[in-house]
Amino acid sequence: MNPSFEQTLVEVWRQVHAENADAAELGTERYPVRRTTKRGLRQVDFVFGGNEIRGLGQNPDTKSRWAKKVMQFLSTAATWRTWLTGR
């Protein structure tokens, strides 16, 4: 069974941010992690379902409304992961 888009996003995020990997591995494919020139944010381009997707890290110093939403989501996702896996 193929992973869903949501599962794939979480897997890429985990590898890039939690494990600080140099590349995200999805199946047999490896997608290199690069840094943006201006802010040094992590960026990874990968393919899902024939579509090219770009994952881009959030600037931790930003004060935007979207940054707050992302941090709330990640906190909630980590809570759910802990609850589901016991880790």
mmCIF file as gemmi writes it, N, C-alpha and C atoms, coordinates in Angstrom:
data_model
loop_
_atom_site.group_PDB
_atom_site.id
_atom_site.type_symbol
_atom_site.label_atom_id
_atom_site.label_alt_id
_atom_site.label_comp_id
_atom_site.label_asym_id
_atom_site.label_entity_id
_atom_site.label_seq_id
_atom_site.pdbx_PDB_ins_code
_atom_site.Cartn_x
_atom_site.Cartn_y
_atom_site.Cartn_z
_atom_site.occupancy
_atom_site.B_iso_or_equiv
_atom_site.pdbx_formal_charge
_atom_site.auth_seq_id
_atom_site.auth_asym_id
_atom_site.pdbx_PDB_model_num
ATOM 1 N N . MET Axp A 1 ? 0.836 -1.185 0 1 0 ? 1 A 1
ATOM 2 C CA . MET Axp A 1 ? 0 0 0 1 0 ? 1 A 1
ATOM 3 C C . MET Axp A 1 ? 0.883 1.252 0 1 0 ? 1 A 1
ATOM 4 N N . ASN Axp A 2 ? 0.572 2.179 -0.86 1 0 ? 2 A 1
ATOM 5 C CA . ASN Axp A 2 ? 1.347 3.414 -0.961 1 0 ? 2 A 1
ATOM 6 C C . ASN Axp A 2 ? 0.955 4.382 0.146 1 0 ? 2 A 1
ATOM 7 N N . PRO Axp A 3 ? 1.931 5.122 0.688 1 0 ? 3 A 1
ATOM 8 C CA . PRO Axp A 3 ? 1.608 6.107 1.723 1 0 ? 3 A 1
ATOM 9 C C . PRO Axp A 3 ? 0.786 7.258 1.14 1 0 ? 3 A 1
ATOM 10 N N . SER Axp A 4 ? -0.03 7.871 1.993 1 0 ? 4 A 1
ATOM 11 C CA . SER Axp A 4 ? -0.827 9.025 1.574 1 0 ? 4 A 1
ATOM 12 C C . SER Axp A 4 ? 0.08 10.251 1.453 1 0 ? 4 A 1
ATOM 13 N N . PHE Axp A 5 ? -0.462 11.309 0.873 1 0 ? 5 A 1
ATOM 14 C CA . PHE Axp A 5 ? 0.285 12.556 0.753 1 0 ? 5 A 1
ATOM 15 C C . PHE Axp A 5 ? 0.67 13.071 2.14 1 0 ? 5 A 1
ATOM 16 N N . GLU Axp A 6 ? -0.272 13.013 3.086 1 0 ? 6 A 1
ATOM 17 C CA . GLU Axp A 6 ? -0.006 13.485 4.445 1 0 ? 6 A 1
ATOM 18 C C . GLU Axp A 6 ? 1.111 12.676 5.096 1 0 ? 6 A 1
ATOM 19 N N . GLN Axp A 7 ? 1.075 11.356 4.937 1 0 ? 7 A 1
ATOM 20 C CA . GLN Axp A 7 ? 2.123 10.508 5.505 1 0 ? 7 A 1
ATOM 21 C C . GLN Axp A 7 ? 3.478 10.828 4.876 1 0 ? 7 A 1
ATOM 22 N N . THR Axp A 8 ? 3.471 11.091 3.589 1 0 ? 8 A 1
ATOM 23 C CA . THR Axp A 8 ? 4.709 11.424 2.886 1 0 ? 8 A 1
ATOM 24 C C . THR Axp A 8 ? 5.279 12.744 3.395 1 0 ? 8 A 1
ATOM 25 N N . LEU Axp A 9 ? 4.42 13.748 3.584 1 0 ? 9 A 1
ATOM 26 C CA . LEU Axp A 9 ? 4.887 15.039 4.108 1 0 ? 9 A 1
ATOM 27 C C . LEU Axp A 9 ? 5.496 14.881 5.492 1 0 ? 9 A 1
ATOM 28 N N . VAL Axp A 10 ? 4.838 14.119 6.344 1 0 ? 10 A 1
ATOM 29 C CA . VAL Axp A 10 ? 5.35 13.902 7.699 1 0 ? 10 A 1
ATOM 30 C C . VAL Axp A 10 ? 6.693 13.177 7.64 1 0 ? 10 A 1
ATOM 31 N N . GLU Axp A 11 ? 6.805 12.195 6.765 1 0 ? 11 A 1
ATOM 32 C CA . GLU Axp A 11 ? 8.055 11.441 6.629 1 0 ? 11 A 1
ATOM 33 C C . GLU Axp A 11 ? 9.192 12.345 6.15 1 0 ? 11 A 1
ATOM 34 N N . VAL Axp A 12 ? 8.937 13.184 5.167 1 0 ? 12 A 1
ATOM 35 C CA . VAL Axp A 12 ? 9.962 14.119 4.684 1 0 ? 12 A 1
ATOM 36 C C . VAL Axp A 12 ? 10.341 15.077 5.804 1 0 ? 12 A 1
ATOM 37 N N . TRP Axp A 13 ? 9.353 15.632 6.51 1 0 ? 13 A 1
ATOM 38 C CA . TRP Axp A 13 ? 9.628 16.557 7.615 1 0 ? 13 A 1
ATOM 39 C C . TRP Axp A 13 ? 10.484 15.875 8.677 1 0 ? 13 A 1
ATOM 40 N N . ARG Axp A 14 ? 10.123 14.641 9.034 1 0 ? 14 A 1
ATOM 41 C CA . ARG Axp A 14 ? 10.863 13.912 10.069 1 0 ? 14 A 1
ATOM 42 C C . ARG Axp A 14 ? 12.328 13.737 9.669 1 0 ? 14 A 1
ATOM 43 N N . GLN Axp A 15 ? 12.558 13.308 8.448 1 0 ? 15 A 1
ATOM 44 C CA . GLN Axp A 15 ? 13.931 13.082 8.001 1 0 ? 15 A 1
ATOM 45 C C . GLN Axp A 15 ? 14.732 14.378 7.942 1 0 ? 15 A 1
ATOM 46 N N . VAL Axp A 16 ? 14.126 15.42 7.403 1 0 ? 16 A 1
ATOM 47 C CA . VAL Axp A 16 ? 14.849 16.678 7.186 1 0 ? 16 A 1
ATOM 48 C C . VAL Axp A 16 ? 15.061 17.439 8.489 1 0 ? 16 A 1
ATOM 49 N N . HIS Axp A 17 ? 14.027 17.529 9.322 1 0 ? 17 A 1
ATOM 50 C CA . HIS Axp A 17 ? 14.122 18.368 10.516 1 0 ? 17 A 1
ATOM 51 C C . HIS Axp A 17 ? 14.45 17.598 11.791 1 0 ? 17 A 1
ATOM 52 N N . ALA Axp A 18 ? 13.797 16.479 12.023 1 0 ? 18 A 1
ATOM 53 C CA . ALA Axp A 18 ? 14.038 15.741 13.262 1 0 ? 18 A 1
ATOM 54 C C . ALA Axp A 18 ? 15.361 14.976 13.211 1 0 ? 18 A 1
ATOM 55 N N . GLU Axp A 19 ? 15.667 14.386 12.05 1 0 ? 19 A 1
ATOM 56 C CA . GLU Axp A 19 ? 16.895 13.605 11.921 1 0 ? 19 A 1
ATOM 57 C C . GLU Axp A 19 ? 18.042 14.395 11.299 1 0 ? 19 A 1
ATOM 58 N N . ASN Axp A 20 ? 17.766 15.601 10.822 1 0 ? 20 A 1
ATOM 59 C CA . ASN Axp A 20 ? 18.777 16.467 10.211 1 0 ? 20 A 1
ATOM 60 C C . ASN Axp A 20 ? 19.509 15.76 9.064 1 0 ? 20 A 1
ATOM 61 N N . ALA Axp A 21 ? 18.758 15.021 8.252 1 0 ? 21 A 1
ATOM 62 C CA . ALA Axp A 21 ? 19.333 14.24 7.153 1 0 ? 21 A 1
ATOM 63 C C . ALA Axp A 21 ? 19.795 15.142 6.01 1 0 ? 21 A 1
ATOM 64 N N . ASP Axp A 22 ? 20.782 14.659 5.264 1 0 ? 22 A 1
ATOM 65 C CA . ASP Axp A 22 ? 21.272 15.373 4.083 1 0 ? 22 A 1
ATOM 66 C C . ASP Axp A 22 ? 20.378 15.144 2.878 1 0 ? 22 A 1
ATOM 67 N N . ALA Axp A 23 ? 19.543 14.09 2.95 1 0 ? 23 A 1
ATOM 68 C CA . ALA Axp A 23 ? 18.622 13.768 1.859 1 0 ? 23 A 1
ATOM 69 C C . ALA Axp A 23 ? 17.391 13.09 2.45 1 0 ? 23 A 1
ATOM 70 N N . ALA Axp A 24 ? 16.26 13.309 1.81 1 0 ? 24 A 1
ATOM 71 C CA . ALA Axp A 24 ? 15.026 12.624 2.198 1 0 ? 24 A 1
ATOM 72 C C . ALA Axp A 24 ? 14.903 11.382 1.324 1 0 ? 24 A 1
ATOM 73 N N . GLU Axp A 25 ? 14.649 10.25 1.939 1 0 ? 25 A 1
ATOM 74 C CA . GLU Axp A 25 ? 14.496 9.001 1.2 1 0 ? 25 A 1
ATOM 75 C C . GLU Axp A 25 ? 13.037 8.591 1.201 1 0 ? 25 A 1
ATOM 76 N N . LEU Axp A 26 ? 12.484 8.442 0.005 1 0 ? 26 A 1
ATOM 77 C CA . LEU Axp A 26 ? 11.107 7.986 -0.168 1 0 ? 26 A 1
ATOM 78 C C . LEU Axp A 26 ? 11.153 6.77 -1.082 1 0 ? 26 A 1
ATOM 79 N N . GLY Axp A 27 ? 10.921 5.607 -0.526 1 0 ? 27 A 1
ATOM 80 C CA . GLY Axp A 27 ? 11.048 4.382 -1.312 1 0 ? 27 A 1
ATOM 81 C C . GLY Axp A 27 ? 12.491 4.21 -1.741 1 0 ? 27 A 1
ATOM 82 N N . THR Axp A 28 ? 12.702 4.075 -3.032 1 0 ? 28 A 1
ATOM 83 C CA . THR Axp A 28 ? 14.063 3.898 -3.552 1 0 ? 28 A 1
ATOM 84 C C . THR Axp A 28 ? 14.687 5.217 -4.003 1 0 ? 28 A 1
ATOM 85 N N . GLU Axp A 29 ? 13.939 6.299 -3.908 1 0 ? 29 A 1
ATOM 86 C CA . GLU Axp A 29 ? 14.425 7.612 -4.365 1 0 ? 29 A 1
ATOM 87 C C . GLU Axp A 29 ? 15.039 8.403 -3.211 1 0 ? 29 A 1
ATOM 88 N N . ARG Axp A 30 ? 16.097 9.152 -3.535 1 0 ? 30 A 1
ATOM 89 C CA . ARG Axp A 30 ? 16.732 10.077 -2.576 1 0 ? 30 A 1
ATOM 90 C C . ARG Axp A 30 ? 16.625 11.488 -3.13 1 0 ? 30 A 1
ATOM 91 N N . TYR Axp A 31 ? 16.196 12.405 -2.27 1 0 ? 31 A 1
ATOM 92 C CA . TYR Axp A 31 ? 16.037 13.802 -2.67 1 0 ? 31 A 1
ATOM 93 C C . TYR Axp A 31 ? 16.93 14.652 -1.77 1 0 ? 31 A 1
ATOM 94 N N . PRO Axp A 32 ? 17.937 15.338 -2.345 1 0 ? 32 A 1
ATOM 95 C CA . PRO Axp A 32 ? 18.881 16.104 -1.53 1 0 ? 32 A 1
ATOM 96 C C . PRO Axp A 32 ? 18.221 17.3 -0.84 1 0 ? 32 A 1
ATOM 97 N N . VAL Axp A 33 ? 18.707 17.572 0.355 1 0 ? 33 A 1
ATOM 98 C CA . VAL Axp A 33 ? 18.262 18.741 1.115 1 0 ? 33 A 1
ATOM 99 C C . VAL Axp A 33 ? 19.254 19.858 0.828 1 0 ? 33 A 1
ATOM 100 N N . ARG Axp A 34 ? 18.731 20.999 0.424 1 0 ? 34 A 1
ATOM 101 C CA . ARG Axp A 34 ? 19.571 22.166 0.156 1 0 ? 34 A 1
ATOM 102 C C . ARG Axp A 34 ? 19.197 23.272 1.145 1 0 ? 34 A 1
ATOM 103 N N . ARG Axp A 35 ? 19.979 24.313 1.147 1 0 ? 35 A 1
ATOM 104 C CA . ARG Axp A 35 ? 19.697 25.496 1.972 1 0 ? 35 A 1
ATOM 105 C C . ARG Axp A 35 ? 19.452 26.682 1.056 1 0 ? 35 A 1
ATOM 106 N N . THR Axp A 36 ? 18.467 27.515 1.431 1 0 ? 36 A 1
ATOM 107 C CA . THR Axp A 36 ? 18.212 28.716 0.638 1 0 ? 36 A 1
ATOM 108 C C . THR Axp A 36 ? 19.364 29.696 0.85 1 0 ? 36 A 1
ATOM 109 N N . THR Axp A 37 ? 19.625 30.51 -0.157 1 0 ? 37 A 1
ATOM 110 C CA . THR Axp A 37 ? 20.761 31.435 -0.076 1 0 ? 37 A 1
ATOM 111 C C . THR Axp A 37 ? 20.547 32.553 0.929 1 0 ? 37 A 1
ATOM 112 N N . LYS Axp A 38 ? 19.37 33.125 0.951 1 0 ? 38 A 1
ATOM 113 C CA . LYS Axp A 38 ? 19.146 34.311 1.776 1 0 ? 38 A 1
ATOM 114 C C . LYS Axp A 38 ? 19.047 33.992 3.268 1 0 ? 38 A 1
ATOM 115 N N . ARG Axp A 39 ? 18.237 33.023 3.634 1 0 ? 39 A 1
ATOM 116 C CA . ARG Axp A 39 ? 17.984 32.737 5.052 1 0 ? 39 A 1
ATOM 117 C C . ARG Axp A 39 ? 18.579 31.423 5.546 1 0 ? 39 A 1
ATOM 118 N N . GLY Axp A 40 ? 19.083 30.611 4.626 1 0 ? 40 A 1
ATOM 119 C CA . GLY Axp A 40 ? 19.655 29.327 5.03 1 0 ? 40 A 1
ATOM 120 C C . GLY Axp A 40 ? 18.617 28.31 5.479 1 0 ? 40 A 1
ATOM 121 N N . LEU Axp A 41 ? 17.38 28.459 4.977 1 0 ? 41 A 1
ATOM 122 C CA . LEU Axp A 41 ? 16.322 27.521 5.346 1 0 ? 41 A 1
ATOM 123 C C . LEU Axp A 41 ? 16.49 26.219 4.578 1 0 ? 41 A 1
ATOM 124 N N . ARG Axp A 42 ? 16.125 25.114 5.208 1 0 ? 42 A 1
ATOM 125 C CA . ARG Axp A 42 ? 16.197 23.821 4.524 1 0 ? 42 A 1
ATOM 126 C C . ARG Axp A 42 ? 15.111 23.731 3.465 1 0 ? 42 A 1
ATOM 127 N N . GLN Axp A 43 ? 15.487 23.118 2.348 1 0 ? 43 A 1
ATOM 128 C CA . GLN Axp A 43 ? 14.557 22.979 1.222 1 0 ? 43 A 1
ATOM 129 C C . GLN Axp A 43 ? 14.788 21.62 0.573 1 0 ? 43 A 1
ATOM 130 N N . VAL Axp A 44 ? 13.71 20.908 0.28 1 0 ? 44 A 1
ATOM 131 C CA . VAL Axp A 44 ? 13.826 19.625 -0.413 1 0 ? 44 A 1
ATOM 132 C C . VAL Axp A 44 ? 12.735 19.537 -1.474 1 0 ? 44 A 1
ATOM 133 N N . ASP Axp A 45 ? 13.133 19.18 -2.679 1 0 ? 45 A 1
ATOM 134 C CA . ASP Axp A 45 ? 12.194 18.976 -3.783 1 0 ? 45 A 1
ATOM 135 C C . ASP Axp A 45 ? 12.031 17.476 -3.973 1 0 ? 45 A 1
ATOM 136 N N . PHE Axp A 46 ? 10.773 17 -3.993 1 0 ? 46 A 1
ATOM 137 C CA . PHE Axp A 46 ? 10.526 15.578 -4.182 1 0 ? 46 A 1
ATOM 138 C C . PHE Axp A 46 ? 9.294 15.395 -5.053 1 0 ? 46 A 1
ATOM 139 N N . VAL Axp A 47 ? 9.055 14.163 -5.455 1 0 ? 47 A 1
ATOM 140 C CA . VAL Axp A 47 ? 7.933 13.849 -6.339 1 0 ? 47 A 1
ATOM 141 C C . VAL Axp A 47 ? 6.948 12.965 -5.591 1 0 ? 47 A 1
ATOM 142 N N . PHE Axp A 48 ? 5.664 13.334 -5.678 1 0 ? 48 A 1
ATOM 143 C CA . PHE Axp A 48 ? 4.598 12.508 -5.106 1 0 ? 48 A 1
ATOM 144 C C . PHE Axp A 48 ? 3.479 12.411 -6.131 1 0 ? 48 A 1
ATOM 145 N N . GLY Axp A 49 ? 3.133 11.2 -6.509 1 0 ? 49 A 1
ATOM 146 C CA . GLY Axp A 49 ? 2.048 11.001 -7.471 1 0 ? 49 A 1
ATOM 147 C C . GLY Axp A 49 ? 2.265 11.722 -8.787 1 0 ? 49 A 1
ATOM 148 N N . GLY Axp A 50 ? 3.517 11.82 -9.214 1 0 ? 50 A 1
ATOM 149 C CA . GLY Axp A 50 ? 3.828 12.493 -10.471 1 0 ? 50 A 1
ATOM 150 C C . GLY Axp A 50 ? 3.903 14.005 -10.369 1 0 ? 50 A 1
ATOM 151 N N . ASN Axp A 51 ? 3.669 14.556 -9.182 1 0 ? 51 A 1
ATOM 152 C CA . ASN Axp A 51 ? 3.723 16.007 -8.97 1 0 ? 51 A 1
ATOM 153 C C . ASN Axp A 51 ? 5.01 16.381 -8.244 1 0 ? 51 A 1
ATOM 154 N N . GLU Axp A 52 ? 5.642 17.461 -8.683 1 0 ? 52 A 1
ATOM 155 C CA . GLU Axp A 52 ? 6.835 17.96 -8.011 1 0 ? 52 A 1
ATOM 156 C C . GLU Axp A 52 ? 6.409 18.81 -6.821 1 0 ? 52 A 1
ATOM 157 N N . ILE Axp A 53 ? 6.936 18.47 -5.652 1 0 ? 53 A 1
ATOM 158 C CA . ILE Axp A 53 ? 6.589 19.146 -4.398 1 0 ? 53 A 1
ATOM 159 C C . ILE Axp A 53 ? 7.861 19.753 -3.821 1 0 ? 53 A 1
ATOM 160 N N . ARG Axp A 54 ? 7.756 20.947 -3.261 1 0 ? 54 A 1
ATOM 161 C CA . ARG Axp A 54 ? 8.888 21.574 -2.579 1 0 ? 54 A 1
ATOM 162 C C . ARG Axp A 54 ? 8.539 21.739 -1.107 1 0 ? 54 A 1
ATOM 163 N N . GLY Axp A 55 ? 9.363 21.143 -0.262 1 0 ? 55 A 1
ATOM 164 C CA . GLY Axp A 55 ? 9.237 21.342 1.178 1 0 ? 55 A 1
ATOM 165 C C . GLY Axp A 55 ? 10.22 22.419 1.585 1 0 ? 55 A 1
ATOM 166 N N . LEU Axp A 56 ? 9.745 23.424 2.279 1 0 ? 56 A 1
ATOM 167 C CA . LEU Axp A 56 ? 10.59 24.551 2.667 1 0 ? 56 A 1
ATOM 168 C C . LEU Axp A 56 ? 10.44 24.794 4.154 1 0 ? 56 A 1
ATOM 169 N N . GLY Axp A 57 ? 11.567 24.844 4.87 1 0 ? 57 A 1
ATOM 170 C CA . GLY Axp A 57 ? 11.544 25.081 6.308 1 0 ? 57 A 1
ATOM 171 C C . GLY Axp A 57 ? 11.036 26.472 6.633 1 0 ? 57 A 1
ATOM 172 N N . GLN Axp A 58 ? 10.503 26.612 7.824 1 0 ? 58 A 1
ATOM 173 C CA . GLN Axp A 58 ? 9.984 27.892 8.294 1 0 ? 58 A 1
ATOM 174 C C . GLN Axp A 58 ? 11.087 28.645 9.028 1 0 ? 58 A 1
ATOM 175 N N . ASN Axp A 59 ? 11.19 29.934 8.78 1 0 ? 59 A 1
ATOM 176 C CA . ASN Axp A 59 ? 12.13 30.777 9.506 1 0 ? 59 A 1
ATOM 177 C C . ASN Axp A 59 ? 11.691 30.82 10.971 1 0 ? 59 A 1
ATOM 178 N N . PRO Axp A 60 ? 12.498 30.302 11.9 1 0 ? 60 A 1
ATOM 179 C CA . PRO Axp A 60 ? 12.089 30.263 13.302 1 0 ? 60 A 1
ATOM 180 C C . PRO Axp A 60 ? 11.959 31.641 13.945 1 0 ? 60 A 1
ATOM 181 N N . ASP Axp A 61 ? 12.537 32.666 13.325 1 0 ? 61 A 1
ATOM 182 C CA . ASP Axp A 61 ? 12.486 34.009 13.9 1 0 ? 61 A 1
ATOM 183 C C . ASP Axp A 61 ? 11.313 34.841 13.4 1 0 ? 61 A 1
ATOM 184 N N . THR Axp A 62 ? 10.516 34.295 12.498 1 0 ? 62 A 1
ATOM 185 C CA . THR Axp A 62 ? 9.419 35.071 11.931 1 0 ? 62 A 1
ATOM 186 C C . THR Axp A 62 ? 8.286 35.236 12.944 1 0 ? 62 A 1
ATOM 187 N N . LYS Axp A 63 ? 7.559 36.304 12.806 1 0 ? 63 A 1
ATOM 188 C CA . LYS Axp A 63 ? 6.447 36.585 13.719 1 0 ? 63 A 1
ATOM 189 C C . LYS Axp A 63 ? 5.107 36.489 12.994 1 0 ? 63 A 1
ATOM 190 N N . SER Axp A 64 ? 5.097 35.888 11.815 1 0 ? 64 A 1
ATOM 191 C CA . SER Axp A 64 ? 3.884 35.872 11.005 1 0 ? 64 A 1
ATOM 192 C C . SER Axp A 64 ? 2.808 34.958 11.58 1 0 ? 64 A 1
ATOM 193 N N . ARG Axp A 65 ? 1.595 35.207 11.162 1 0 ? 65 A 1
ATOM 194 C CA . ARG Axp A 65 ? 0.444 34.399 11.574 1 0 ? 65 A 1
ATOM 195 C C . ARG Axp A 65 ? 0.605 32.965 11.077 1 0 ? 65 A 1
ATOM 196 N N . TRP Axp A 66 ? 1.127 32.805 9.859 1 0 ? 66 A 1
ATOM 197 C CA . TRP Axp A 66 ? 1.317 31.471 9.297 1 0 ? 66 A 1
ATOM 198 C C . TRP Axp A 66 ? 2.36 30.691 10.08 1 0 ? 66 A 1
ATOM 199 N N . ALA Axp A 67 ? 3.399 31.359 10.543 1 0 ? 67 A 1
ATOM 200 C CA . ALA Axp A 67 ? 4.42 30.673 11.337 1 0 ? 67 A 1
ATOM 201 C C . ALA Axp A 67 ? 3.811 30.133 12.623 1 0 ? 67 A 1
ATOM 202 N N . LYS Axp A 68 ? 2.941 30.917 13.241 1 0 ? 68 A 1
ATOM 203 C CA . LYS Axp A 68 ? 2.277 30.46 14.466 1 0 ? 68 A 1
ATOM 204 C C . LYS Axp A 68 ? 1.407 29.242 14.184 1 0 ? 68 A 1
ATOM 205 N N . LYS Axp A 69 ? 0.696 29.258 13.051 1 0 ? 69 A 1
ATOM 206 C CA . LYS Axp A 69 ? -0.147 28.116 12.679 1 0 ? 69 A 1
ATOM 207 C C . LYS Axp A 69 ? 0.692 26.855 12.467 1 0 ? 69 A 1
ATOM 208 N N . VAL Axp A 70 ? 1.83 27.009 11.804 1 0 ? 70 A 1
ATOM 209 C CA . VAL Axp A 70 ? 2.705 25.86 11.564 1 0 ? 70 A 1
ATOM 210 C C . VAL Axp A 70 ? 3.204 25.299 12.886 1 0 ? 70 A 1
ATOM 211 N N . MET Axp A 71 ? 3.647 26.166 13.781 1 0 ? 71 A 1
ATOM 212 C CA . MET Axp A 71 ? 4.157 25.697 15.063 1 0 ? 71 A 1
ATOM 213 C C . MET Axp A 71 ? 3.059 25.016 15.876 1 0 ? 71 A 1
ATOM 214 N N . GLN Axp A 72 ? 1.829 25.526 15.817 1 0 ? 72 A 1
ATOM 215 C CA . GLN Axp A 72 ? 0.713 24.875 16.505 1 0 ? 72 A 1
ATOM 216 C C . GLN Axp A 72 ? 0.471 23.495 15.911 1 0 ? 72 A 1
ATOM 217 N N . PHE Axp A 73 ? 0.515 23.4 14.579 1 0 ? 73 A 1
ATOM 218 C CA . PHE Axp A 73 ? 0.31 22.115 13.917 1 0 ? 73 A 1
ATOM 219 C C . PHE Axp A 73 ? 1.39 21.123 14.327 1 0 ? 73 A 1
ATOM 220 N N . LEU Axp A 74 ? 2.648 21.549 14.301 1 0 ? 74 A 1
ATOM 221 C CA . LEU Axp A 74 ? 3.741 20.642 14.634 1 0 ? 74 A 1
ATOM 222 C C . LEU Axp A 74 ? 3.644 20.176 16.074 1 0 ? 74 A 1
ATOM 223 N N . SER Axp A 75 ? 3.252 21.067 16.966 1 0 ? 75 A 1
ATOM 224 C CA . SER Axp A 75 ? 3.067 20.689 18.358 1 0 ? 75 A 1
ATOM 225 C C . SER Axp A 75 ? 1.96 19.65 18.482 1 0 ? 75 A 1
ATOM 226 N N . THR Axp A 76 ? 0.856 19.873 17.771 1 0 ? 76 A 1
ATOM 227 C CA . THR Axp A 76 ? -0.257 18.929 17.786 1 0 ? 76 A 1
ATOM 228 C C . THR Axp A 76 ? 0.158 17.603 17.167 1 0 ? 76 A 1
ATOM 229 N N . ALA Axp A 77 ? 0.884 17.652 16.056 1 0 ? 77 A 1
ATOM 230 C CA . ALA Axp A 77 ? 1.334 16.428 15.384 1 0 ? 77 A 1
ATOM 231 C C . ALA Axp A 77 ? 2.251 15.624 16.296 1 0 ? 77 A 1
ATOM 232 N N . ALA Axp A 78 ? 3.147 16.301 17.007 1 0 ? 78 A 1
ATOM 233 C CA . ALA Axp A 78 ? 4.048 15.605 17.922 1 0 ? 78 A 1
ATOM 234 C C . ALA Axp A 78 ? 3.264 14.964 19.058 1 0 ? 78 A 1
ATOM 235 N N . THR Axp A 79 ? 2.242 15.656 19.552 1 0 ? 79 A 1
ATOM 236 C CA . THR Axp A 79 ? 1.399 15.106 20.611 1 0 ? 79 A 1
ATOM 237 C C . THR Axp A 79 ? 0.684 13.855 20.123 1 0 ? 79 A 1
ATOM 238 N N . TRP Axp A 80 ? 0.113 13.934 18.914 1 0 ? 80 A 1
ATOM 239 C CA . TRP Axp A 80 ? -0.581 12.773 18.345 1 0 ? 80 A 1
ATOM 240 C C . TRP Axp A 80 ? 0.382 11.623 18.132 1 0 ? 80 A 1
ATOM 241 N N . ARG Axp A 81 ? 1.568 11.898 17.641 1 0 ? 81 A 1
ATOM 242 C CA . ARG Axp A 81 ? 2.551 10.838 17.398 1 0 ? 81 A 1
ATOM 243 C C . ARG Axp A 81 ? 2.895 10.16 18.715 1 0 ? 81 A 1
ATOM 244 N N . THR Axp A 82 ? 3.106 10.938 19.757 1 0 ? 82 A 1
ATOM 245 C CA . THR Axp A 82 ? 3.424 10.379 21.061 1 0 ? 82 A 1
ATOM 246 C C . THR Axp A 82 ? 2.276 9.515 21.563 1 0 ? 82 A 1
ATOM 247 N N . TRP Axp A 83 ? 1.07 10.002 21.398 1 0 ? 83 A 1
ATOM 248 C CA . TRP Axp A 83 ? -0.101 9.269 21.858 1 0 ? 83 A 1
ATOM 249 C C . TRP Axp A 83 ? -0.268 7.966 21.088 1 0 ? 83 A 1
ATOM 250 N N . LEU Axp A 84 ? -0.058 8.008 19.769 1 0 ? 84 A 1
ATOM 251 C CA . LEU Axp A 84 ? -0.261 6.824 18.932 1 0 ? 84 A 1
ATOM 252 C C . LEU Axp A 84 ? 0.852 5.79 19.087 1 0 ? 84 A 1
ATOM 253 N N . THR Axp A 85 ? 2.087 6.238 19.254 1 0 ? 85 A 1
ATOM 254 C CA . THR Axp A 85 ? 3.216 5.308 19.271 1 0 ? 85 A 1
ATOM 255 C C . THR Axp A 85 ? 3.784 5.077 20.664 1 0 ? 85 A 1
ATOM 256 N N . GLY Axp A 86 ? 3.415 5.927 21.611 1 0 ? 86 A 1
ATOM 257 C CA . GLY Axp A 86 ? 3.985 5.802 22.944 1 0 ? 86 A 1
ATOM 258 C C . GLY Axp A 86 ? 5.393 6.357 23.047 1 0 ? 86 A 1
ATOM 259 N N . ARG Axp A 87 ? 5.85 7.069 21.972 1 0 ? 87 A 1
ATOM 260 C CA . ARG Axp A 87 ? 7.196 7.673 21.987 1 0 ? 87 A 1
ATOM 261 C C . ARG Axp A 87 ? 7.097 9.16 21.764 1 0 ? 87 A 1
